Amino acid sequence: MGLQPLEFSDCYLDSPWFRERIRAHEAELERTNKFIKELIKDGKNLIAATKSLSVAQRKFAHSLRDFKFEFIGDAVTDDERCIDASLREFSNFLKNLEEQREIMEEKKKFDKETEKNYSLIDKHLNLSAKKKDSHLQEADIQVEQNRQHFYELSLEYVCKLQEIQERKKFEFVEPMLSFFQGMFTFYHQGHELAKDFNHYKMELQINIQNTRNRFEGTRSEVEELMNKIRQNPKDHKRASQFTAEGYLYVQEKRPAPFGSSWVKHYCMYRKAAKKFNMIPFEHRSGGKLGDGEVFFLKECTKRHTDSIDRRFCFDIEAADRPGVSLTMQAFSEEERKQWLEALGGKEALSHSFNTAIIPRPEGSAQLDKLGFTIIRKCISAVETRGINDQGLYRVVGVSSKVQRLLSMLMDVKTCHEVDLENSADWEVKTITSALKQYLRSLPEPLMTYELHGDFIVPAKSGSPESRVNAIHFLVHKLPEKNKEMLDILVKHLTNVSNHSKQNLMTVANLGVVFGPTLMRPQEETVAALMDLKFQNIVVEILIENHEKIFRMPPDTTFPEPTCLSASPPNAPPRQSKRQGQRTKRPVAVYNLCLELEDGDSPNPSKEDTPTSSLDSLSSPSPVTAALPGPPGPDKNHLLADGGSFGDWASTIVSSRKARAVYPCEAEHSSELSFEIGAIFEDVQTSREPGWLEGTLNGKRGLIPQNYVKLL
């Protein structure tokens, strides 16, 4: 489990657990900062120590190999896995510390404002209720202004903290690539090294670009959510299991002559069970002061100003302590009224204290006959006029034109009169924007709120085959109209991706555009925004496997998948390390990589195509994202290793088929993942002892020999 997302709505609640999550983020940044300093030091030693170059390289490589990124949420994408694994593949690195110093300054400011806010609240709550009303009102205004300033700073700090946490993934690795390229020119055989390393370098560049694009898309969504919460924090309170929760000061009476003290507690109340929890918490000491207390509420009574020298007070009595009451103080009169309502006291408000999900306003778009007509008209126009337009669906139309077109299309009287295929009044970008806007205006996303979480889960883990099977199964659980509309749209997107050489809209690009359009969570939270990258993956799977998903019935046994992360109990043992090398590396590479075997070097496969940003649409990368599979027996390769043509010929067997008798999860990009019963085509012997080569679903790779039976 990685770092938990910091929710903006929690800035206003400021619970002990929220503080713990902030400290976890700060600790991770501090750990990264120390690691970077040590790495820069090792890098300088590596460059300067020409006499002990090998020792310095080994030390540097160990530092890289032992470091691992933490991630926000409960899963990572394939791109992030590759970036994380690259630290164990590379052995040199440099990093600028400016970003770390920036977040440390933000932390100091946040800690200072926290101390100032709660000190002022303590001082304010100690004011005597017998002071003049004008004095009290002035004090109230001052405290409220200070609290609002603190909330503003807290929102910005949380946003900055998470932004740096995500951004470091690609900014961390990019200087390393530059440094590694410089190392190539240092050696006399740099040209051979660069050529051997080129496929991995290009793959990693694509992974970095994909991660950067997803980060930039997520960052804009996070900032938009922060601004929404800043403008109206009460409407964005998170759904909670408690009827009421927050900080209260509890009066603790002491024996004479010491009087009493007021201790801050974080309190939680469930109305259905009448269960009241309170945990002492002091932000100065950095955490809870004890295990807290739990009791069942009997009654709640408002305290009048004449009966106590503090404002905003009320008494509660526990069911198991008859006659003994606890006096509590809220932060303001409004909060006292909310607590009274939740606890069943007097002066209850008409609105509920309990946080709830704010339903989204429904638009006029519907999945009815008119809706299908609109989508089909837009798709037909795009495929007729603009299928080869660069940046199709990424380039947006003028907002006023888009709204005017939508209003005409959504009017039954004018819909059929609008000519999108021949009229010059409507640009292609206006039509594509109208199509996306119509889908976003549906009462709920096309792939439904109910199945949103189910679609996200398989995108986070599992083999490529299991992911496709899971999405296939879930698509057929959609309502019939939703599935029909999704089929029409995905078929169109498949056609768009087939023209990606002209329009530059690869499957990955279309996933970025249509992920948030077809899928969105019911509740807007930072945690949900972190799943945006997995929404894109789901759309990519739909496009790449359109025929199978929409034209074939799903496997009814899928709800209990047999996908395994390791060999099943009855499976024969696998080769722990492949002895052969896919390519023979120069000696310098072995020095840099600590002479790790290929079987140990992380190089996860990637089936996505590269995601181009808007700025790079005009210059598409000629590199595809899929790493090449392991080479088949090559005559020249074998002869270069000292073998003869006769040796090479003896390794070839006639092409045969094979059936999997055990399931297998690939542990290397050159291997294939498969389930029991999978049929492999063109099976041949491999130079890797204990392995075969074969083709499954159009992908060629290595297969453990004792996991299959030749047909």
C-alpha positions in Angstrom: 0.0 0.0 0.0 1.5 3.4 -1.0 1.0 6.8 0.4 -2.7 7.7 1.0 -3.9 10.7 -1.0 -4.4 14.0 0.9 -8.0 15.1 0.5 -8.6 18.8 0.3 -11.9 18.4 2.3 -9.8 17.1 5.2 -8.0 20.4 5.5 -11.1 21.8 7.1 -11.6 18.8 9.4 -7.9 18.6 10.2 -8.3 15.3 12.0 -5.4 13.4 13.7 -5.4 10.9 10.9 -5.0 13.7 8.3 -2.1 15.0 10.3 -0.5 11.5 10.2 -0.9 11.3 6.5 0.7 14.7 6.0 3.7 13.5 8.2 4.0 10.4 6.0 4.2 12.5 2.9 6.8 14.8 4.6 8.8 11.8 5.7 8.9 10.4 2.2 10.0 13.7 0.7 12.7 13.9 3.4 13.8 10.3 2.6 14.0 11.2 -1.1 15.9 14.4 -0.3 18.6 12.4 1.6 18.7 9.8 -1.1 19.3 12.4 -3.8 22.1 14.1 -1.8 23.8 10.8 -1.3 23.4 10.0 -5.0 24.8 13.3 -6.2 27.8 12.7 -3.9 28.3 9.2 -5.3 27.9 10.6 -8.9 30.7 13.1 -8.4 32.9 10.5 -6.9 32.2 8.3 -10.0 33.3 11.0 -12.4 36.4 12.1 -10.4 37.7 8.8 -9.3 39.2 7.5 -12.5 41.6 5.2 -10.7 38.9 3.5 -8.7 36.1 3.8 -11.4 34.9 0.2 -11.0 34.4 0.5 -7.2 32.6 3.9 -7.5 30.3 2.5 -10.2 29.4 -0.5 -8.0 28.6 1.6 -5.0 26.5 4.0 -7.1 24.6 1.1 -8.7 23.8 -0.4 -5.3 22.4 3.0 -4.2 20.1 3.0 -7.2 19.0 -0.6 -6.9 18.0 -0.3 -3.3 15.8 2.7 -3.8 12.1 2.3 -4.5 9.4 4.9 -5.2 6.4 5.1 -3.0 3.1 5.7 -4.8 -0.2 7.4 -4.0 -3.2 5.1 -4.0 -3.4 1.3 -4.0 -1.8 0.5 -7.4 0.5 1.8 -10.1 0.4 1.8 -13.9 2.7 -0.2 -16.1 4.6 3.1 -16.9 5.2 3.8 -13.3 6.4 0.2 -12.7 8.9 0.6 -15.5 10.1 4.0 -14.2 10.5 2.5 -10.7 12.3 -0.5 -12.1 14.7 1.7 -14.2 16.5 2.7 -11.0 17.7 -0.9 -10.7 18.7 -0.9 -14.3 20.6 2.4 -14.3 23.7 3.0 -12.2 24.1 6.8 -12.4 22.0 9.7 -11.5 21.9 13.5 -10.8 19.1 15.6 -9.3 18.5 19.3 -8.6 17.5 19.9 -4.9 15.6 23.1 -5.6 12.2 21.3 -5.4 13.0 19.8 -2.1 14.0 23.1 -0.6 10.7 24.6 -1.9 8.6 22.0 -0.1 10.6 22.4 3.1 9.8 26.1 3.0 6.1 25.3 2.5 6.2 22.9 5.4 7.7 25.5 7.7 5.0 28.0 6.7 2.3 25.4 7.3 3.6 24.4 10.7 4.0 28.0 11.7 0.4 28.8 10.6 -0.9 25.7 12.4 0.7 26.9 15.7 -0.6 30.4 15.2 -4.2 29.2 14.4 -4.6 26.9 17.3 -2.9 29.3 19.8 -5.3 32.0 18.7 -8.3 29.6 19.1 -7.1 28.7 22.6 -6.7 32.3 23.6 -10.1 33.1 22.1 -11.9 30.3 23.9 -10.5 31.5 27.2 -12.2 34.9 26.9 -14.7 35.5 29.6 -18.4 35.5 28.5 -18.9 38.5 30.7 -16.9 40.9 28.5 -18.6 43.4 26.4 -20.5 42.1 23.3 -18.5 44.5 21.0 -15.3 43.1 22.3 -16.5 39.5 21.9 -17.8 40.1 18.4 -14.5 41.7 17.4 -12.6 38.7 18.8 -14.9 36.3 16.9 -14.3 38.1 13.6 -10.5 38.0 14.2 -10.5 34.3 14.9 -12.7 33.5 11.9 -10.5 35.5 9.6 -7.4 33.7 10.9 -9.1 30.3 10.5 -10.0 31.0 6.9 -6.4 32.0 6.3 -5.2 28.8 7.8 -7.5 26.8 5.7 -6.3 28.5 2.5 -2.7 27.8 3.4 -3.6 24.2 4.3 -5.2 23.6 0.9 -2.2 25.0 -1.0 0.3 23.0 1.1 -1.6 19.7 0.5 -1.8 20.5 -3.2 1.9 21.3 -3.4 2.9 18.2 -1.3 1.0 15.8 -3.6 2.2 17.6 -6.8 5.8 17.1 -5.9 5.2 13.6 -4.8 3.8 12.7 -8.3 6.1 14.9 -10.3 9.3 13.5 -8.9 8.7 10.2 -10.8 9.6 11.6 -14.2 11.8 14.6 -13.2 13.8 12.1 -11.0 14.6 9.9 -14.0 15.1 12.4 -16.8 18.5 13.8 -15.6 19.6 10.2 -15.1 19.0 9.5 -18.8 21.0 12.5 -19.8 23.8 11.5 -17.5 23.8 8.0 -18.9 24.0 9.3 -22.4 27.0 11.4 -21.4 28.7 8.2 -20.0 28.3 6.6 -23.5 30.5 9.3 -25.1 33.1 8.8 -22.4 34.0 5.3 -23.4 35.7 4.5 -26.7 33.0 1.9 -27.4 30.2 4.4 -26.7 28.6 3.8 -30.1 28.2 0.1 -29.5 26.9 0.7 -26.0 24.3 3.2 -27.1 23.1 0.9 -29.9 22.7 -2.0 -27.5 20.9 0.1 -24.9 18.8 2.1 -27.4 15.6 -0.1 -27.2 15.5 0.2 -23.4 16.2 4.0 -23.5 13.4 4.6 -26.0 11.0 2.5 -24.1 11.7 4.4 -20.9 11.3 7.7 -22.7 7.9 6.7 -23.8 7.1 5.6 -20.2 8.2 8.9 -18.9 6.2 10.8 -21.5 3.1 8.8 -20.6 3.5 9.4 -16.9 4.1 13.1 -17.5 1.0 13.4 -19.6 -1.1 11.6 -17.0 0.4 13.8 -14.3 -0.4 17.0 -16.1 -4.0 15.9 -16.7 -4.4 14.9 -13.1 -2.9 18.1 -11.8 -5.4 20.3 -13.6 -8.2 18.1 -12.2 -6.7 18.4 -8.7 -6.4 22.2 -8.9 -10.0 22.4 -10.2 -11.2 20.4 -7.2 -9.2 22.5 -4.8 -10.7 25.7 -6.2 -14.3 24.2 -5.9 -13.6 23.3 -2.3 -12.1 26.7 -1.6 -15.2 28.5 -2.9 -17.7 26.3 -1.1 -16.1 23.9 1.4 -19.4 23.0 3.0 -20.8 21.5 -0.2 -17.7 19.2 -0.6 -17.6 17.5 2.8 -16.7 13.9 2.4 -19.1 11.2 3.1 -18.5 9.9 6.7 -19.5 6.9 8.8 -20.1 9.3 11.7 -23.1 11.6 12.2 -20.8 14.2 13.5 -17.0 14.5 14.0 -14.5 17.2 14.8 -12.6 18.9 17.6 -14.1 19.8 21.0 -12.5 21.1 24.2 -13.5 18.9 27.1 -13.5 20.3 30.7 -11.5 18.1 33.1 -12.2 19.0 36.7 -9.4 18.8 39.2 -9.6 18.6 43.0 -9.6 21.9 44.9 -7.9 24.3 44.7 -6.7 23.6 41.2 -10.0 24.2 39.4 -10.3 22.7 36.0 -8.5 22.5 32.6 -9.7 22.3 29.1 -8.3 19.5 26.9 -8.8 19.3 23.1 -10.3 16.0 21.9 -11.2 14.7 18.5 -14.8 13.5 18.9 -16.9 11.2 16.7 -20.6 10.3 17.2 -22.8 7.7 15.6 -26.4 8.7 16.0 -27.9 5.2 15.2 -26.0 3.5 18.0 -25.7 6.7 20.2 -22.0 5.9 20.4 -19.6 8.7 21.3 -15.8 8.4 20.8 -13.3 11.0 22.0 -9.5 11.0 21.6 -7.3 13.5 23.3 -5.1 15.2 20.6 -2.5 17.9 20.8 -0.9 19.1 17.6 2.2 20.5 19.3 3.1 17.0 20.6 2.4 15.6 17.1 -0.3 13.1 17.9 -2.8 11.4 20.2 -2.2 11.7 24.0 -4.0 8.4 24.8 -6.3 5.7 23.7 -9.4 7.9 24.1 -12.8 7.1 25.6 -16.0 5.5 24.3 -19.4 5.8 25.9 -23.1 5.8 24.9 -25.0 9.1 24.9 -28.0 9.6 27.2 -28.7 13.2 26.7 -27.3 16.6 25.6 -28.0 20.0 27.0 -27.0 23.4 25.9 -25.1 25.5 28.5 -26.2 29.1 28.9 -23.6 31.9 29.1 -24.6 32.7 32.7 -23.8 29.2 33.9 -20.2 29.1 32.7 -17.4 31.5 32.0 -16.9 30.2 28.5 -18.9 30.4 25.3 -20.1 27.8 22.9 -20.5 25.1 25.6 -22.9 22.2 26.1 -23.2 19.2 28.5 -23.5 15.6 27.6 -24.4 12.7 29.9 -23.3 9.1 29.4 -25.9 6.3 29.8 -23.5 4.3 32.0 -22.7 7.4 34.3 -26.0 8.7 35.6 -25.8 12.1 37.2 -22.2 12.8 35.8 -22.0 15.2 32.9 -19.2 16.3 30.6 -18.9 19.9 29.6 -17.7 20.5 26.1 -16.8 23.6 24.1 -17.1 24.0 20.3 -15.0 26.4 18.2 -18.0 28.6 17.3 -21.7 29.1 17.8 -22.5 27.5 14.4 -20.5 24.4 15.3 -22.2 24.2 18.7 -25.6 24.2 17.0 -24.5 21.5 14.6 -23.3 19.3 17.5 -26.6 19.9 19.4 -28.5 18.8 16.3 -26.5 15.7 15.9 -26.6 14.8 19.6 -30.3 15.4 19.9 -30.0 18.6 22.0 -32.0 21.8 21.8 -31.8 24.4 19.0 -31.2 21.8 16.3 -30.8 23.2 12.8 -32.9 22.2 9.9 -30.0 20.9 7.9 -28.1 17.7 8.7 -24.6 17.7 10.1 -23.8 14.4 8.5 -21.7 14.7 5.4 -23.1 13.3 2.3 -22.3 13.0 -1.4 -23.7 16.0 -3.3 -25.5 14.6 -6.3 -24.5 15.9 -9.7 -27.0 18.1 -11.5 -28.6 16.1 -14.4 -28.2 17.5 -17.9 -30.7 17.2 -20.7 -28.7 14.6 -22.5 -30.2 11.1 -22.4 -29.5 7.6 -23.8 -32.7 7.8 -25.9 -33.4 7.6 -29.6 -32.4 11.3 -30.0 -29.2 10.7 -28.1 -28.2 7.8 -30.4 -29.0 9.9 -33.4 -26.8 12.8 -32.2 -23.8 10.4 -31.6 -24.2 8.7 -34.9 -24.4 12.0 -36.8 -21.3 13.3 -35.1 -19.3 10.1 -35.7 -20.4 9.9 -39.4 -19.3 13.5 -39.9 -15.9 13.0 -38.2 -15.1 9.8 -40.2 -16.2 11.5 -43.5 -14.5 14.8 -43.1 -11.7 14.6 -40.4 -10.5 11.1 -39.7 -6.9 12.2 -40.7 -7.0 15.6 -38.9 -4.0 15.9 -36.5 -4.9 16.0 -32.9 -8.5 14.8 -33.6 -10.5 14.9 -30.3 -7.6 16.6 -28.5 -8.0 20.0 -30.3 -11.1 21.6 -28.8 -13.6 23.8 -30.5 -14.8 27.3 -29.6 -17.1 27.0 -26.6 -19.9 29.2 -28.0 -20.0 27.3 -31.3 -20.0 24.0 -29.4 -22.9 25.0 -27.2 -24.9 26.4 -30.2 -24.4 23.1 -32.1 -25.4 21.0 -29.1 -28.6 23.1 -28.6 -29.6 22.5 -32.2 -28.8 18.8 -32.1 -30.7 18.3 -28.8 -33.8 19.9 -30.2 -36.0 17.4 -31.9 -37.3 20.0 -34.4 -33.8 21.0 -35.6 -31.7 17.9 -35.1 -32.4 16.3 -38.5 -31.9 19.6 -40.3 -28.3 20.0 -39.1 -26.0 18.9 -41.9 -22.6 18.0 -40.3 -21.1 16.2 -43.2 -21.4 18.9 -45.9 -21.8 22.2 -44.1 -18.8 24.4 -43.7 -20.5 26.1 -40.7 -19.3 23.4 -38.4 -15.6 22.6 -38.1 -14.5 19.1 -37.2 -13.1 20.2 -33.8 -16.6 21.7 -33.0 -18.2 18.4 -33.8 -15.8 16.4 -31.8 -16.1 18.7 -28.8 -19.9 18.5 -29.1 -19.8 14.7 -29.0 -17.6 14.7 -25.9 -19.7 17.3 -24.2 -22.9 15.3 -24.9 -21.4 12.2 -23.3 -20.3 14.3 -20.3 -23.8 15.7 -19.9 -25.4 12.4 -19.4 -27.0 11.9 -15.9 -24.3 9.4 -15.2 -21.2 8.3 -17.1 -21.6 5.8 -19.9 -19.8 3.1 -17.9 -22.0 3.9 -14.8 -21.2 4.9 -11.3 -22.1 1.4 -10.0 -19.4 -0.4 -12.0 -16.8 2.4 -11.9 -14.7 0.7 -9.1 -15.0 -2.7 -10.7 -13.6 -1.4 -14.0 -10.7 0.3 -12.2 -9.5 -2.8 -10.3 -8.4 -5.0 -13.2 -6.6 -2.0 -14.8 -4.3 -1.8 -11.8 -2.9 -5.4 -11.8 -2.9 -8.7 -13.5 -1.7 -10.1 -16.8 -2.7 -8.5 -20.1 -5.0 -11.5 -20.7 -6.7 -11.3 -17.3 -7.3 -7.5 -17.7 -9.0 -8.0 -21.1 -11.1 -10.8 -19.7 -12.2 -8.7 -16.7 -13.2 -5.7 -18.8 -14.9 -8.0 -21.3 -17.0 -9.5 -18.4 -17.9 -6.0 -16.9 -18.9 -4.5 -20.2 -21.6 -7.1 -20.6 -22.9 -6.2 -17.1 -23.7 -2.6 -18.3 -27.3 -1.7 -19.1 -28.2 -2.6 -22.7 -28.4 1.0 -23.9 -25.1 1.9 -22.3 -23.4 -1.1 -23.8 -24.9 -0.3 -27.3 -23.7 3.3 -27.1 -20.3 2.3 -25.9 -20.0 -0.2 -28.8 -20.8 2.5 -31.3 -18.3 4.9 -29.8 -15.4 2.4 -29.3 -15.8 1.1 -32.8 -15.4 4.7 -34.0 -12.3 5.2 -31.7 -10.8 2.0 -33.1 -11.1 3.5 -36.6 -9.5 6.7 -35.4 -6.6 4.8 -33.9 -6.1 2.9 -37.2 -5.3 6.3 -38.8 -2.9 7.3 -36.1 0.0 7.8 -38.6 -2.0 10.7 -40.0 -4.0 12.0 -37.1 -1.4 11.1 -34.4 -4.2 9.9 -32.1 -2.8 6.6 -30.9 -4.7 4.3 -28.6 -2.9 5.8 -25.6 -3.8 9.3 -26.7 -7.5 8.4 -27.1 -7.4 6.8 -23.6 -6.2 10.1 -22.2 -9.1 12.0 -23.9 -12.0 9.6 -23.3 -11.0 8.1 -20.0 -12.6 11.0 -18.0 -15.4 11.2 -20.5 -16.6 7.6 -20.3 -15.8 7.1 -16.6 -15.9 9.3 -13.6 -16.4 8.6 -9.8 -19.6 9.6 -8.1 -17.6 11.5 -5.4 -14.9 14.0 -6.3 -11.9 13.3 -4.1 -8.1 13.4 -4.6 -8.0 9.6 -4.3 -10.5 9.4 -7.2 -8.4 11.7 -9.3 -5.4 9.5 -8.7 -7.4 6.8 -10.6 -7.6 8.9 -13.7 -4.6 7.1 -15.2 -6.4 3.7 -14.8 -9.5 5.0 -16.4 -7.3 5.7 -19.5 -6.0 2.2 -19.4 -9.6 0.8 -19.4 -10.4 2.8 -22.5 -7.2 1.6 -24.2 -8.2 -2.0 -23.5 -11.7 -1.4 -25.0 -10.2 0.1 -28.2 -7.5 -2.6 -28.6 -9.9 -5.5 -28.0 -13.2 -4.0 -29.5 -14.1 -7.1 -31.6 -13.6 -9.6 -28.8 -15.3 -7.5 -26.1 -18.4 -6.4 -28.1 -18.8 -9.3 -30.5 -18.1 -12.3 -28.3 -19.8 -13.5 -25.1 -17.7 -13.1 -22.0 -16.2 -16.1 -20.1 -18.9 -16.9 -17.4 -16.2 -18.3 -15.2 -14.3 -15.1 -15.0 -15.6 -13.8 -11.6 -13.1 -16.2 -10.0 -10.0 -15.8 -12.2 -7.2 -18.2 -12.2 -4.6 -15.6 -12.9 -1.7 -16.2 -10.5 1.3 -14.2 -9.6 3.4 -17.3 -9.0 3.4 -20.9 -10.1 0.4 -22.9 -8.9 1.0 -25.6 -6.2 0.9 -28.4 -8.7 2.9 -26.7 -11.4 6.5 -28.0 -12.1 9.3 -25.7 -11.0 10.4 -23.0 -13.4 13.9 -21.9 -14.3 14.7 -19.3 -11.6 17.1 -17.6 -14.0 17.5 -17.9 -17.7 21.1 -18.8 -18.4 21.3 -17.5 -21.9 21.5 -13.9 -22.8 19.2 -12.3 -25.4 22.0 -10.1 -26.7 25.7 -10.2 -25.8 26.5 -7.1 -23.8 29.8 -5.3 -24.0 32.1 -5.5 -20.9 31.4 -1.9 -20.0 27.7 -2.6 -19.7 28.4 -5.4 -17.2 30.5 -3.0 -15.1 27.8 -0.4 -15.1 25.0 -2.9 -14.3 26.9 -4.9 -11.7 27.0 -7.8 -14.1 23.4 -8.6 -13.4 21.9 -11.4 -15.6 19.1 -10.5 -18.0 16.7 -12.6 -15.9 17.3 -10.2 -12.9 17.3 -7.0 -14.8 13.8 -5.4 -14.7 12.4 -4.6 -18.1 8.6 -5.0 -17.9 6.7 -5.3 -21.1 4.5 -2.5 -22.3 1.8 -2.9 -24.8 0.7 0.7 -24.9 1.6 3.0 -27.7 3.4 6.3 -26.8 1.2 9.2 -25.6 2.1 12.4 -27.4 1.4 15.8 -25.8 -0.3 18.5 -27.7 3.0 20.2 -28.3 4.5 17.0 -29.9 1.5 16.1 -32.1 3.2 17.6 -35.1 6.3 15.3 -34.7 5.2 11.8 -33.9 7.8 9.5 -32.4 8.8 6.7 -34.8 9.4 4.4 -31.8 6.7 2.0 -30.8 6.1 1.2 -27.2 6.2 -2.5 -27.4 9.6 -4.0 -26.7 10.7 -6.5 -29.3 10.4 -10.1 -28.2 13.4 -12.3 -27.8 15.1 -13.1 -31.1 14.7 -16.5 -32.6 17.7 -18.6 -33.4 19.8 -16.3 -35.6 22.6 -17.8 -37.8 24.8 -14.8 -37.6 24.3 -14.4 -33.9 25.3 -18.0 -33.3 28.3 -17.9 -35.6 29.5 -14.7 -33.7 29.4 -16.7 -30.5 31.6 -19.4 -32.0 29.0 -21.8 -33.2 28.7 -23.3 -36.7 25.9 -23.1 -39.2 25.3 -26.8 -38.5 24.8 -26.0 -34.8 22.3 -23.3 -35.7 20.4 -25.6 -38.0 20.1 -28.3 -35.4 18.3 -25.9 -33.0 15.4 -25.5 -35.4 12.5 -27.8 -35.1 9.5 -27.9 -37.4 6.8 -25.4 -36.3 4.4 -27.1 -34.0 1.5 -26.1 -31.7 1.4 -26.5 -28.0 -1.2 -26.4 -25.2 -0.7 -24.9 -21.8 -1.2 -27.5 -19.0 -0.4 -24.9 -16.2 -1.1 -21.2 -15.8 1.9 -18.9 -15.9 2.5 -15.2 -15.0 5.4 -13.6 -16.9 8.3 -12.4 -14.8 10.1 -10.7 -17.7 9.1 -8.7 -20.8 10.4 -11.5 -23.1 8.1 -14.1 -21.5 4.4 -14.8 -22.2 1.6 -14.9 -19.6 -1.1 -17.5 -20.2 -3.9 -19.6 -18.6 -4.5 -23.3 -18.7 -5.6 -24.4 -22.2 -3.9 -21.6 -24.1 -2.8 -22.7 -27.6 0.6 -21.5 -28.8 1.4 -21.3 -32.5 4.8 -21.7 -34.3 6.5 -23.3 -31.3 10.3 -23.7 -31.6 13.2 -24.6 -29.4 15.0 -21.7 -27.7 18.6 -21.1 -26.9 17.4 -20.4 -23.3 17.8 -23.8 -21.5 14.4 -25.1 -20.4 12.4 -22.7 -22.5 10.5 -22.7 -25.8 9.5 -19.8 -28.1 6.0 -19.5 -29.3 3.2 -17.1 -30.4 0.1 -16.4 -28.4 -2.6 -13.8 -29.5 -0.1 -12.3 -31.9 2.6 -11.8 -29.4 5.8 -13.9 -29.5 7.8 -14.8 -26.4 9.4 -17.4 -24.2 7.4 -20.3 -22.6 8.6 -22.6 -19.8 9.1 -25.9 -21.5 7.6 -28.0 -18.7 4.4 -25.9 -18.6 3.1 -27.0 -22.0 2.4 -30.1 -24.0 3.3 -30.2 -27.7 0.5 -31.1 -30.0 
